[in-house]
Amino acid sequence: MSAPRIDAHQHFWQIARGDYGWLTPALGPIHRDFGPADLAPLLARHGIESTILVQAAPTEAETRFLLGIAAKTRFVAGVVGWADFNAPDIARRIAALAVDPLLVALRPMVQDIEDENWLARPELAPAFEAMIARGLVFDALLKPEHIPAALSMLARHPTLPVVIDHAAKPDLSKPDLVPGDLSAWREGIAALAAHPNTLCKLSGLVTEAASDWTIETLRPVVEHLLATFGPERLIFGSDWPVVTLRAEYSRWHDTATALLAGCSAAERDAIFGGNAARLYLARRGRQPT
């Protein structure tokens, strides 16, 4: 029996809620509401049974909003939420959120935090320890400059399950990218992959590329991810609807499939669902919907 097919990174939002500071009219096609009815036909087209719904606002109110959607939406298997890791009562806050079994992970929006070394702060330990105690995953929304701090955090909390969102966002915008342009990212990814409890999402790459990207733009990145994390620690995600700034859902799905053509069928099954089920759902006693 093949593994369930899971899109492990997608978003919904309602702009009128007012807590999406990054979501401005300048973002054009995604500056509107998105909900389950928009995504369902795309999932059906590609045989994807379940998703992981990811936060897009730094508020607990939005996390509870997403949990409410998940409770009513058959295909949403889990929610990656947000909590204020700087709060003095963060352990209590995490415990309260984790009462809902649909919460599978937390994601502070590290890329938007001014201090590049924020993740290395020892005073964040209560948040990470509370997540470990509750069986939650840490979704790391990083850029390459945040990797050193992430490595410090991983050394301090080696049992914390971590997934690197969007492969830490390598800069793919240069028209004539050469291997040297990605040297710092490549070294950082290899160091992250050396931690066995750390996985990586195959997602968000096209929005780091120029509008005329091709499969060859992405190939060096995906080859490096396969060489470092291996198929057993890579997870497919669409980053829908953000992905539509550079590609329709189907184009990204088909591109990822083509880039993984050298993997075995079992390895592709793992990347397109099995690994996400193991990371997010099994530890919370859940199964794909």
Secondary structure, 3 states (H helix, E strand, C coil): CCCCCEEEEECCECHHHCCCCCCCHHHHHHCCCECHHHHHHHHHHCCCCEEEEECCCCCHHHHHHHHHHHHHCCCEEEEEECCCCCCCCHHHHHHHHHCCCCEEEECCCHHHCCCCCHHHCHHHHHHHHHHHHHCCEEEECCCHHHHHHHHHHHHHCCCCCEEEHHHHCCCECCCCCCHHHHHHHHHHHHHHHCCCCEEEEECCCHHHECCCCCHHHHHHHHHHHHHHCCHHHEEECCCECHHHHCCCHHHHHHHHHHHCCCCCHHHHHHHHHHHHHHHHHHHHCCCCC
